[in-house]
Amino acid sequence: ILTTYVPLRGSTPRAVTSCAVMSGLLVPGAALVLNDGTGMLSGAIALGILALGLVQRLSGTSVCG
């Protein structure tokens, strides 16, 4: 998820809005779930959070509507 914010070599960097950054903030959120939780359920929740962020980032949909 975080690497999708790095521009490809030779391309011009695009402006990143605060709404687009929300999918990147899901990465530390998933880390917090893994850190606080125990067992298989916290791993499944963290994986779901990361999948949601990746789908949102790759599809280009905005969190802000």
N, C-alpha and C positions, 0 to 999 in steps of 0.2 A: 504494500500500500504506500509506504513512504517513498519508495523508489519511483513511483509514478509522478512525483512532484519534481524530480530532477529532469531538466530538459535534455533531450538527445544531443549528441555532439553535432554542432553545425546549425542547430535550430535556435531561434530566438526565444528567450525566456518569456513565458506568458505571466501576466499578472495573476496572482492567486488571491481570491476573495476569502473573506472570513467564512462564508458558507461552504466553500470548497475544502477548507482546512478541517472541517468537522470529521471527514472520513479518516484523516490522519490522526486525529485525536482519539479515535477508537483503539489505536494500537496501545497507547499507555493505559487506556481503560481496560483492555483485555488483560494486560499485565497485572493490573490491580486485582482483577477477578481471580487470576491464577495465584497471586500472592496471598490473598485473604482466604481463599477457599481451600477445601480439602476434598480429595476424592475425584471421581470420574466426572461428576456433574459440573464442577467448576471448569474443568478442561473442555467439556462440551459447550458450556456457555461462552467461554473465551473464544473457542473456534467459531461459534455462531456469530459473535460480535465481529471477528475479523472477516468472516465471509460477507457479512452485511456491509462492512466498510469497503471491501474490495469491489463488490458489485456496484455499490453507489459510486465509487470513484471511476470505475471503468465504463459505466453506463452514461456518466456525465450528468446525472440528475442532481439537482441542487437540494440541499437540506432546507434551504429557506423558502422553497416553494416555487 
